[in-house]
Amino acid sequence: MAKLWYKNWAQNRNEALPLGNGRLGGMVYGNPFCDRVSLNEETLWSGGPEDPVAPYDMTVIEKARQLLTEKQYAEAESLLDEKLMRGVRTQTYMPLGTLLFEVSHQHLLEVSDYRRELDLETAVFSSQAKIHSRANSLDDSEIFVCHKKEVFSSLADDVLVYHFESDTPIACFVSLELKLEAQISYANHQIYATGRCPTAYNEYDRENILCQDPNKESIPFAVQVDFVTDGKVNGQGRSIAVYGAKELTVLLSVATGFNGYDKLPVSQGKDYENLCRRNLSAAKQLPYEDLKQRHIDAYRRQFCRTKLTIHGPDKNDVPTDRRLLAVQGGEDDPTLGQLMFDYGKYLTISSSQPGTQPTNLQGIWNEELLAPWNSNYTLNINTQMNYWATETMNLPECHMPLMEMTRELAERGNNYGFPGWCVAHNTDLWRFNRMATRYSMYGLWDMGGVWLARHIYDHYCHTRDLDFLKSYMDVLRGVYDFLNSRLVANAEGYLILSPSTSPETTFLDGSAECSVTGSAAMDIQIIDDYLAYMLELEPLVGGDTARYQQMRSKLLPQKLSAEGMLLEYGEELEETPQSHQHLSHLYGIYPGNTIKEGTALYEGARKALDDRMEKGGGNNGWANIWAGICYARFGDSEKAYERLNAMLRRTVYPNLLNICPPFQIDGNFGVCALIGEMLLHSETDSIQLLPALPKQWQSGSVEGFRTRTGETVSFRWEKGKIVDFQRNKE
């Protein structure tokens, strides 16, 4: 039984439960009297297509490079911050608003038998309650009313469906509240709204953060709400009232004018109003039970491809929040990991479908007008972590939105004036591809595109889809074209990436806190990983490998400290305490695999991981999970399980969504990768079962996992030993 369930309705968004169909998201609170669904649509972003900007001043970069050769780190960083970093940011992801549902019970006595749940096997939210009330203040006679609700975001029909049933006729009210500039009206038993997003997001202009310029285009949208009920309907403005109803189905459709990252959203946009109406009209033709079953059938075609079973005490009869509290109090709950895996799979299907946008920092579940970190695509770990487990879970089509974004970023080129393409640590709906923020510590890093390229490789390995690979070879080769200009030779003749940073980490240069160095370990690892898999891929399409081999042979060798620890910055520099979250210098362990067991670098990487954890690393959700996956790659099952438990004890809310803090969805996907890596490790030519099986998971089974050999595997284990194994080459 894969369910999250509770005996109380949600008091805040950290208790509400998420729904989505890849495009249209909702957070459902489940209050029996005044319920709400917070709404998101994936393309509601501020701004518009990126205007051309002046290229980077290469004389500044060259001067900084010279300062770095002289080990004048603080001077180099100061120069770059002042002359190169321009204080620009991505646009921001916007919430749509809220659908409110209120039931009239004027003389309430009590609520009993309340339950709300999210069924991960059907992607349907439901709640039920018994309402004990009086007809009026003068009448002692009591009334018992049973309420039932079901809510889902339809994968089949692209509308949000809110269904309410009562065993006696009731009065209820439905209203639509929008957070964006909009006009809302009621007519013909429908609520209809049109509006638009802000034309700009200006983080460094606190008086004008969200801008509405009447002379600029921004994304327009339409919302339509319709009703099917056995009661009577009246309405006005943004609300409707339903009287004498025992059943009510609310249908909500949303569409926007967004027509591509390089298209003006109004003059070149989609006919969003007709699209909104057509979706709703088609859905309204179907009876509620048909709508529900069509959605479940579409969802289960993806969810049921894989199945994870961990044997242990059955605690499904305990509410999810109480299970979590017990773990946080020190109890062990081995099967809660299975629920987290199913939840991550559910969230993947719900937030990333073919033809949609990839999953951003908060998926499609952002309630804030000014979202943390703009709810953008952060490419120095977070966006990639969202997709680490997608192929293992046998959801290759859910990976495709990330592929398409990668192709579009490649089309944007780069701002150096070099051949090829790159992207720095942030992007957005408009495929922003410049250095962001005012600080080199964050924005100078420009390896986001190289990291994204690995996902193309990973998708090919799992699917062995040669047509897909051929269609993306120009994107992959564009990475080499960029690196061929970006890499420079040092005095010893090695290729280095200078200036360089190890994302969002700092070291001390005397009393100065610095982040810019001559060639951080991560940059070398991520480039080495790219060159290694291009040597595999080019022969498959008849390409030449000589240039990749030549570049790889000249890359700067990685270095170890006097104690044998892998050096993050290529030399021994004193780290600052705030640097202990990112594990960028372990990229070659995971998600890459170029640091091999039995080498000094492998041992040095393990020492670096242990050192980072001893110094307080892994305190937030994604960092903790990354550490756990690295421990799994090292074969340390107990440390990997410890990281899983650390997530449950410290970095999830009652609704099991990941805490960064605040909410950030990457850890929910990352935990699927962690569990997957503990149970199955694969390379292009090998499969290893149970490489990091903890003692708490002595028996269990896996069905339908995909491997990098291009196979589907299923296996069962008892007392820590494999007792059945099946593989299928599709």
C-alpha positions in Angstrom: 0.0 0.0 0.0 1.9 3.1 -1.3 0.1 5.9 0.5 0.8 9.0 2.5 -2.1 9.4 5.0 -3.0 11.6 7.9 -5.7 12.0 10.6 -5.6 15.8 10.4 -5.9 18.2 7.5 -3.0 20.4 6.5 -2.3 23.6 8.4 0.3 24.9 6.1 2.1 24.1 2.8 4.6 21.8 4.5 1.7 19.5 5.4 -0.3 19.8 2.1 0.0 17.1 -0.5 1.2 17.6 -4.1 -0.7 16.7 -7.3 0.5 17.2 -10.9 0.3 16.0 -14.5 3.7 17.3 -15.6 2.3 20.7 -16.4 -0.5 21.6 -13.9 0.3 21.3 -10.3 -1.7 21.7 -7.0 -1.1 21.4 -3.3 -4.2 20.1 -1.5 -4.9 21.0 2.1 -7.9 18.8 2.8 -9.8 21.0 5.3 -13.4 19.6 5.4 -14.9 23.1 5.7 -12.6 25.6 4.0 -10.3 23.6 1.7 -7.8 25.0 -0.7 -5.7 23.9 -3.7 -2.7 26.0 -4.4 -2.2 26.1 -8.2 0.8 26.2 -10.5 1.3 26.0 -14.2 4.8 25.2 -15.5 5.2 28.2 -17.9 4.1 31.0 -15.6 7.5 32.8 -15.4 8.3 36.5 -15.4 10.0 38.1 -18.3 10.3 37.2 -22.0 12.9 36.1 -24.5 16.4 37.1 -23.7 17.8 40.2 -25.4 21.3 40.0 -26.9 24.0 41.2 -24.4 27.6 42.3 -24.8 30.0 39.4 -24.6 32.3 38.9 -21.6 35.4 41.2 -21.5 38.1 38.7 -22.2 40.8 41.1 -21.1 39.4 40.8 -17.5 39.4 37.0 -17.7 43.0 37.0 -19.0 44.1 39.4 -16.2 42.4 37.3 -13.6 44.1 34.2 -15.0 47.5 35.9 -14.7 46.8 36.8 -11.1 45.8 33.2 -10.3 49.1 31.9 -11.7 50.7 34.3 -9.2 48.4 32.9 -6.5 46.9 36.3 -5.9 43.4 34.7 -5.3 41.8 37.7 -3.5 42.9 40.1 -6.2 41.7 37.9 -9.0 38.3 37.5 -7.4 37.9 41.2 -6.7 38.7 42.0 -10.3 36.1 39.5 -11.6 33.4 40.6 -9.2 33.9 44.2 -10.1 34.5 43.9 -13.9 32.8 40.7 -15.1 29.9 39.8 -12.8 27.0 42.1 -13.8 24.4 41.4 -11.2 21.9 39.8 -13.6 19.7 37.0 -12.6 17.3 34.6 -14.1 13.6 35.3 -14.3 11.4 33.8 -11.5 8.8 31.1 -11.5 5.3 32.4 -10.5 2.4 30.7 -8.6 -1.0 30.9 -10.3 -3.3 31.2 -7.2 -5.7 29.2 -5.2 -8.9 27.3 -5.7 -11.0 27.6 -2.5 -13.8 25.2 -1.6 -16.0 26.1 1.4 -18.8 24.0 2.9 -21.4 25.6 5.1 -21.9 24.2 8.6 -23.0 27.1 10.8 -23.5 25.2 14.1 -20.6 22.7 14.1 -20.2 20.4 17.0 -17.3 18.2 16.0 -15.5 16.3 13.2 -14.8 12.6 13.6 -13.2 9.8 11.5 -11.2 12.3 9.5 -8.7 10.9 7.1 -6.8 12.3 4.1 -4.4 10.4 1.9 -2.4 10.6 -1.3 -2.5 7.2 -3.1 0.8 6.9 -4.9 -0.5 4.0 -7.0 -3.3 6.1 -8.5 -2.1 9.7 -8.1 -5.4 10.6 -6.5 -5.8 12.7 -3.3 -8.8 11.8 -1.1 -10.3 12.8 2.2 -13.3 11.9 4.2 -14.9 13.2 7.4 -18.1 12.8 9.5 -19.5 16.2 10.4 -21.6 16.5 13.6 -23.7 19.7 13.7 -27.1 21.3 14.5 -29.5 22.7 12.0 -29.7 26.0 13.9 -29.0 27.5 17.4 -32.6 27.0 18.6 -32.9 23.4 17.5 -31.4 20.6 19.6 -31.7 18.0 16.8 -28.4 16.9 15.5 -27.2 16.3 12.0 -24.6 13.9 10.8 -23.1 14.5 7.4 -20.4 12.4 5.7 -18.1 14.2 3.3 -15.8 12.7 0.7 -13.4 14.4 -1.6 -11.2 13.3 -4.4 -8.7 15.5 -6.3 -6.3 14.8 -9.1 -4.5 16.6 -11.9 -5.4 14.5 -14.9 -2.6 13.0 -17.0 -5.1 11.9 -19.6 -7.3 15.1 -20.0 -5.0 17.9 -18.8 -7.4 19.5 -16.2 -7.5 19.6 -12.4 -10.5 17.7 -11.1 -12.0 18.3 -7.6 -14.9 16.0 -6.7 -17.0 16.3 -3.6 -19.8 14.0 -2.3 -22.1 14.3 0.7 -24.7 11.9 2.0 -27.1 14.7 2.6 -27.7 17.9 0.5 -25.4 20.8 1.5 -24.5 24.3 0.5 -20.9 25.0 -0.7 -19.0 27.9 -2.2 -16.2 27.7 -4.8 -13.9 30.7 -5.6 -10.8 31.4 -7.5 -8.1 33.7 -6.2 -5.1 34.6 -8.4 -1.7 36.0 -7.3 -0.9 37.5 -10.7 -2.4 40.5 -12.5 -5.8 39.2 -13.8 -9.4 39.9 -14.5 -11.9 37.3 -13.1 -15.6 37.1 -14.0 -18.5 34.7 -13.6 -20.9 33.8 -16.5 -23.0 30.8 -17.5 -22.1 28.8 -14.4 -18.3 29.3 -15.1 -15.6 31.3 -13.6 -13.2 32.7 -16.2 -10.0 34.6 -15.7 -7.3 36.1 -18.0 -4.1 37.7 -16.8 -0.4 38.0 -17.4 2.9 37.5 -15.6 5.3 40.3 -14.7 7.5 41.6 -17.5 10.6 41.5 -15.4 12.1 40.3 -12.1 14.7 42.6 -10.7 16.3 41.0 -7.7 18.7 43.9 -7.0 16.0 46.6 -7.3 14.1 46.1 -4.1 11.7 48.9 -5.0 10.8 47.3 -8.3 11.4 43.6 -7.9 8.4 42.6 -10.0 7.8 44.9 -12.9 4.8 45.3 -15.2 5.8 47.3 -18.2 2.8 48.0 -20.5 5.2 48.4 -23.4 6.6 44.9 -23.1 5.2 41.4 -23.6 5.0 38.8 -20.8 3.3 35.5 -20.6 -0.5 35.7 -20.8 -2.8 33.0 -19.3 -6.4 32.0 -19.1 -8.1 30.0 -16.3 -11.6 28.4 -16.6 -13.5 26.7 -13.9 -16.7 24.7 -14.6 -19.0 22.7 -12.5 -21.1 19.5 -12.7 -23.6 19.1 -9.8 -27.0 17.9 -8.8 -27.6 21.1 -6.9 -28.5 24.7 -7.9 -25.7 27.1 -8.9 -25.5 30.9 -8.6 -22.4 33.0 -9.0 -20.9 36.4 -9.1 -17.4 37.7 -9.6 -14.8 35.2 -8.7 -17.2 32.8 -6.8 -20.1 30.4 -7.2 -22.6 29.1 -4.6 -24.0 25.6 -4.9 -27.2 24.8 -2.9 -28.9 21.4 -2.2 -26.0 19.4 -3.6 -25.0 15.9 -2.7 -22.4 15.8 -5.5 -20.2 18.4 -7.1 -17.3 18.0 -9.6 -15.2 21.1 -10.2 -13.1 21.2 -13.4 -10.2 23.7 -13.8 -8.3 24.3 -17.0 -5.2 26.6 -17.5 -3.4 27.6 -20.6 -0.7 30.2 -21.4 0.6 31.9 -24.5 4.2 30.5 -24.0 5.3 29.2 -27.4 9.0 28.6 -26.9 12.0 30.2 -25.2 12.8 32.4 -28.3 9.2 33.5 -29.1 7.4 36.6 -27.9 4.6 35.2 -25.7 1.8 37.5 -27.0 2.6 38.4 -30.6 4.1 35.0 -31.3 2.3 33.1 -28.6 -0.2 30.3 -28.6 -4.0 30.8 -28.7 -4.2 30.2 -25.0 -7.8 31.2 -24.5 -9.2 28.7 -27.0 -6.8 26.0 -25.8 -8.1 26.6 -22.2 -11.7 26.3 -23.3 -11.2 23.3 -25.5 -9.5 21.3 -22.7 -12.3 22.1 -20.3 -15.1 21.4 -22.8 -13.6 18.0 -23.7 -13.2 17.0 -20.1 -16.8 18.1 -19.2 -18.2 15.6 -21.7 -16.9 12.7 -19.6 -18.6 11.4 -16.5 -16.6 11.8 -13.3 -15.7 8.1 -12.9 -14.5 8.0 -16.6 -12.3 11.1 -16.0 -10.8 9.4 -12.9 -10.2 6.1 -14.5 -8.6 7.6 -17.6 -6.2 9.5 -15.4 -5.4 6.4 -13.3 -4.8 4.3 -16.4 -2.4 6.8 -17.9 -0.5 7.2 -14.6 -0.2 3.5 -13.9 1.3 2.8 -17.3 4.4 4.7 -15.9 4.2 4.0 -12.2 3.8 0.3 -12.4 6.9 -0.4 -14.7 9.0 -0.7 -11.5 8.3 -2.0 -8.1 10.5 -1.9 -4.9 9.6 -4.1 -1.9 11.6 -4.0 1.3 10.5 -6.5 3.9 10.1 -5.3 7.4 7.5 -4.4 10.0 4.2 -3.3 8.4 3.5 0.2 9.5 1.1 1.2 6.9 -1.6 1.5 9.5 0.3 4.3 11.2 -0.3 7.8 9.9 2.7 9.1 7.8 3.5 12.0 10.1 3.5 9.8 13.2 5.8 7.3 11.4 8.1 10.3 10.7 8.0 11.5 14.3 8.9 8.0 15.5 12.0 7.9 13.2 12.9 11.4 14.4 12.7 10.2 17.9 15.2 7.5 17.2 13.2 4.5 16.0 14.1 2.6 12.9 11.5 2.2 10.1 13.2 0.3 7.3 10.1 0.3 5.0 9.8 4.1 5.2 12.6 4.1 2.6 10.3 2.1 0.3 7.6 4.8 0.7 10.2 7.5 -0.1 11.2 5.7 -3.3 7.5 5.4 -4.4 7.0 9.1 -3.5 10.0 10.2 -5.6 8.7 8.1 -8.5 5.3 9.7 -8.1 6.7 13.2 -8.0 8.8 12.4 -11.2 5.7 11.4 -13.1 3.7 14.3 -11.7 6.2 17.0 -12.6 8.1 15.9 -15.8 6.2 14.6 -18.8 7.1 14.6 -22.5 6.5 18.0 -24.0 6.6 19.8 -20.6 9.3 21.9 -19.0 11.9 20.1 -16.8 11.4 20.1 -13.0 12.7 23.2 -11.4 13.8 23.8 -7.8 10.3 23.3 -6.5 8.8 21.2 -9.2 5.4 22.6 -10.0 4.6 23.3 -6.4 5.6 26.9 -5.6 3.3 29.0 -3.6 5.5 32.1 -3.2 5.3 35.2 -5.4 9.0 35.7 -4.7 10.1 32.1 -4.7 13.4 31.0 -3.0 16.2 31.2 -5.5 13.5 32.2 -8.1 12.5 28.5 -8.2 14.8 28.3 -11.2 17.0 25.6 -12.7 20.2 25.5 -10.6 22.7 23.6 -12.7 25.6 23.1 -10.3 23.8 20.1 -8.7 20.0 20.6 -8.1 18.4 20.3 -11.5 20.6 17.3 -12.4 19.7 15.6 -9.1 16.1 15.9 -10.1 16.8 13.4 -12.8 19.5 11.1 -11.3 17.0 8.2 -10.8 14.7 8.7 -13.8 16.3 6.1 -16.0 16.7 3.5 -13.2 13.0 3.9 -12.5 12.3 3.0 -16.1 10.8 6.5 -16.9 12.9 7.5 -19.9 10.2 9.7 -21.3 10.1 11.7 -18.1 13.8 12.5 -18.7 13.1 14.1 -22.1 12.2 17.6 -20.8 15.7 17.9 -19.5 17.1 16.8 -22.9 15.0 19.4 -24.7 16.2 22.1 -22.4 19.7 21.0 -23.0 19.2 21.3 -26.7 17.7 24.7 -26.4 20.6 25.9 -24.2 23.0 24.6 -26.9 21.1 26.8 -29.4 21.9 29.8 -27.2 25.6 29.3 -27.6 27.8 31.1 -25.1 28.7 34.6 -24.1 32.4 34.3 -24.5 32.3 34.5 -28.3 33.7 31.0 -28.5 32.5 28.2 -30.7 30.1 25.7 -29.1 27.9 26.3 -26.1 27.9 26.5 -22.3 25.6 27.5 -19.5 26.5 28.7 -16.0 24.9 27.8 -12.7 21.4 29.1 -13.4 18.9 29.1 -16.2 15.1 29.6 -16.6 12.2 29.2 -19.0 13.9 31.6 -21.4 17.1 29.6 -21.3 19.2 32.3 -19.7 22.9 31.3 -20.3 25.0 34.0 -18.7 26.9 34.3 -15.5 24.5 35.3 -12.8 24.6 37.3 -9.5 27.2 39.8 -8.5 29.6 37.2 -7.1 32.1 34.9 -8.7 31.5 32.4 -5.9 28.1 31.6 -7.5 28.0 32.8 -11.0 31.5 32.3 -12.5 31.2 28.5 -12.8 30.3 27.6 -16.4 30.3 23.8 -16.4 26.5 23.5 -16.2 26.3 22.5 -19.9 29.0 19.9 -19.6 27.1 18.3 -16.7 23.8 18.3 -18.6 25.5 16.5 -21.4 26.1 13.5 -19.1 22.3 13.1 -19.0 22.3 12.6 -22.8 24.8 9.9 -22.3 23.0 8.3 -19.4 19.7 8.3 -21.4 21.4 6.5 -24.3 23.1 3.9 -22.1 19.8 2.9 -20.4 17.7 2.9 -23.6 20.3 2.1 -26.3 18.2 4.3 -28.6 20.7 5.0 -31.4 18.3 7.4 -33.2 18.1 9.5 -30.1 21.9 9.6 -29.8 22.3 10.6 -33.4 19.8 13.5 -32.9 21.9 14.8 -30.0 25.4 14.4 -31.3 25.6 18.0 -32.4 24.7 19.1 -28.9 27.4 16.8 -27.4 30.0 17.9 -29.9 29.2 21.5 -29.1 30.5 20.9 -25.6 33.9 20.0 -27.0 34.0 23.1 -29.3 33.5 25.3 -26.2 36.1 23.4 -24.1 38.6 23.6 -26.9 38.6 27.4 -26.5 37.9 27.6 -22.8 40.8 25.4 -21.7 44.3 26.9 -21.6 47.7 25.4 -21.1 49.6 26.1 -17.9 53.4 26.5 -17.5 53.8 22.7 -17.4 51.7 22.2 -20.6 48.6 20.8 -18.9 45.2 22.0 -19.9 43.4 23.9 -17.1 40.1 25.8 -16.7 41.1 29.2 -15.4 39.5 31.1 -13.8 37.6 28.3 -12.0 35.4 27.8 -8.9 34.2 24.7 -7.0 30.5 25.6 -6.9 29.5 27.8 -3.9 32.5 26.9 -1.8 35.3 29.1 -0.4 38.8 28.9 1.0 41.0 31.3 2.9 43.8 33.3 1.3 45.3 34.8 4.4 42.4 36.6 6.0 40.4 36.9 2.7 37.7 34.5 1.9 38.0 33.4 -1.8 36.3 31.1 -4.2 38.3 31.6 -7.5 41.1 29.3 -8.3 43.3 28.1 -11.2 41.5 24.8 -11.9 39.1 23.2 -9.4 39.0 19.4 -9.1 35.3 19.3 -10.2 36.0 21.1 -13.5 38.8 18.6 -14.4 36.6 15.6 -13.4 33.5 16.8 -15.3 35.6 17.4 -18.4 37.4 14.1 -18.0 34.1 12.3 -17.7 32.7 14.0 -20.8 35.8 13.1 -22.8 35.6 9.5 -21.6 32.1 8.9 -22.7 32.6 10.7 -26.0 35.3 8.2 -26.7 32.5 5.5 -26.4 29.8 7.4 -28.3 31.6 8.7 -31.4 32.4 5.3 -32.9 28.7 4.3 -32.6 27.8 7.1 -35.1 30.9 6.8 -37.2 32.7 9.7 -35.7 36.4 10.3 -35.0 37.8 10.1 -31.4 41.3 11.5 -31.9 40.5 15.0 -30.6 38.9 13.7 -27.4 41.8 11.4 -26.7 44.3 14.3 -27.3 42.4 16.7 -25.0 42.1 14.0 -22.3 45.7 13.2 -22.3 46.6 16.8 -21.6 44.2 17.5 -18.8 45.7 18.7 -15.5 46.2 15.6 -13.2 44.3 15.7 -9.9 46.3 16.1 -6.7 46.2 14.6 -3.2 47.1 16.3 0.1 50.0 15.3 2.2 47.4 13.1 4.1 46.3 11.5 0.8 43.0 13.4 0.6 41.7 14.6 -2.8 42.2 18.3 -3.1 39.1 20.3 -4.1 41.1 23.3 -5.5 44.1 21.4 -6.8 46.3 22.6 -4.0 46.2 22.7 -0.2 44.0 25.6 0.8 42.1 26.1 4.0 38.4 25.5 3.6 35.8 27.7 5.3 33.0 26.1 7.3 30.2 27.1 4.9 31.9 25.0 2.2 30.9 21.7 3.6 27.6 21.1 1.7 28.7 20.8 -1.9 30.6 17.7 -2.8 31.7 18.9 -6.2 35.2 17.4 -6.0 33.5 14.0 -5.7 31.8 14.3 -9.2 34.2 11.6 -10.4 32.7 9.2 -7.9 29.1 10.2 -8.6 27.4 11.0 -10.9 30.5 10.4 -12.9 32.5 7.2 -12.6 36.0 8.0 -13.8 37.7 7.7 -10.4 38.2 3.9 -10.2 38.4 1.6 -7.2 42.0 0.5 -6.4 43.5 3.9 -7.3 45.1 6.5 -5.0 42.4 9.0 -6.2 39.7 6.6 -5.2 41.1 6.4 -1.7 41.7 10.1 -1.6 38.1 10.8 -2.6 36.8 8.6 0.3 39.0 10.5 2.7 37.7 13.8 1.3 34.1 12.5 1.8 34.7 11.4 5.4 36.5 14.7 6.1 33.5 16.7 4.8 31.0 14.8 6.9 33.1 15.1 10.0 33.2 18.8 9.5 29.4 19.1 9.4 28.6 18.5 5.8 25.3 17.0 4.6 23.1 19.1 6.7 20.6 20.0 4.0 18.5 17.6 2.0 20.3 17.4 -1.4 23.8 17.5 0.2 23.0 14.7 2.6 21.6 12.6 -0.3 24.7 13.3 -2.5 26.9 12.1 0.4 24.8 9.0 0.8 25.1 8.1 -2.9 28.8 8.5 -2.8 29.0 6.2 0.2 26.9 3.6 -1.8 29.4 3.9 -4.6 32.1 3.2 -2.1 30.2 0.1 -1.0 29.6 1.4 2.5 26.1 0.2 3.1 25.8 1.4 6.7 27.0 5.0 5.9 24.6 5.1 3.0 21.7 4.0 5.2 22.8 6.5 7.8 22.4 9.3 5.2 18.9 8.0 4.3 17.9 8.0 8.0 19.4 11.5 8.3 17.1 12.7 5.6 14.1 11.3 7.4 15.2 12.7 10.8 16.2 16.1 9.7 15.3 17.2 6.2 11.7 16.3 5.3 8.5 18.0 6.2 5.4 16.1 7.4 4.3 15.8 3.8 7.7 14.1 3.1 8.9 16.9 0.8 12.6 17.8 1.1 13.9 20.6 3.2 16.9 22.6 1.8 15.7 24.7 3.8 13.1 25.8 2.8 11.3 23.3 0.5 13.3 22.2 -2.5 12.4 19.1 -4.4 15.8 17.7 -5.4 16.2 15.6 -2.3 13.0 13.7 -3.0 14.4 12.6 -6.4 17.9 12.1 -5.0 16.7 9.6 -2.4 15.4 7.4 -5.3 18.9 7.5 -6.7 20.4 6.7 -3.3 18.1 3.7 -2.8 18.6 2.6 -6.4 22.4 2.8 -6.0 22.3 0.8 -2.8 20.5 -2.0 -4.5 21.9 -1.9 -8.1 25.0 -0.5 -9.7 25.4 -0.8 -13.5 27.9 0.3 -16.1 27.7 0.0 -19.8 29.1 -3.6 -19.6 28.3 -4.8 -16.1 25.7 -5.1 -13.4 26.3 -5.4 -9.7 23.4 -6.4 -7.4 23.1 -5.3 -3.8 26.4 -3.3 -3.8 25.5 -1.4 -0.6 22.7 -3.4 1.1 22.3 -2.4 4.7 21.6 -4.9 7.4 18.1 -3.4 7.9 17.0 -4.5 4.4 17.8 -8.2 4.7 14.9 -9.3 2.4 13.1 -7.7 -0.5 12.7 -7.5 -4.2 13.1 -5.2 -7.2 11.0 -5.4 -10.4 11.7 -3.6 -13.7 14.8 -1.4 -12.9 16.7 -0.3 -16.0 20.4 -0.6 -16.2 23.2 1.1 -18.2 23.6 -2.1 -20.1 20.2 -1.3 -21.8 18.4 -4.1 -19.9 15.5 -4.4 -17.5 16.3 -6.4 -14.4 14.3 -7.9 -11.6 15.6 -9.7 -8.6 14.8 -11.0 -5.1 17.0 -11.4 -2.1 16.6 -13.1 1.3 18.9 -12.8 4.3 21.1 -10.5 2.2 21.6 -13.0 -0.6 20.2 -13.0 -4.2 17.7 -15.9 -4.6 16.3 -15.0 -8.0 17.5 -12.8 -10.9 16.0 -12.1 -14.2 17.2 -9.8 -17.0 15.5 -8.8 -20.2 17.3 -7.1 -23.2 14.5 -5.1 -24.8 
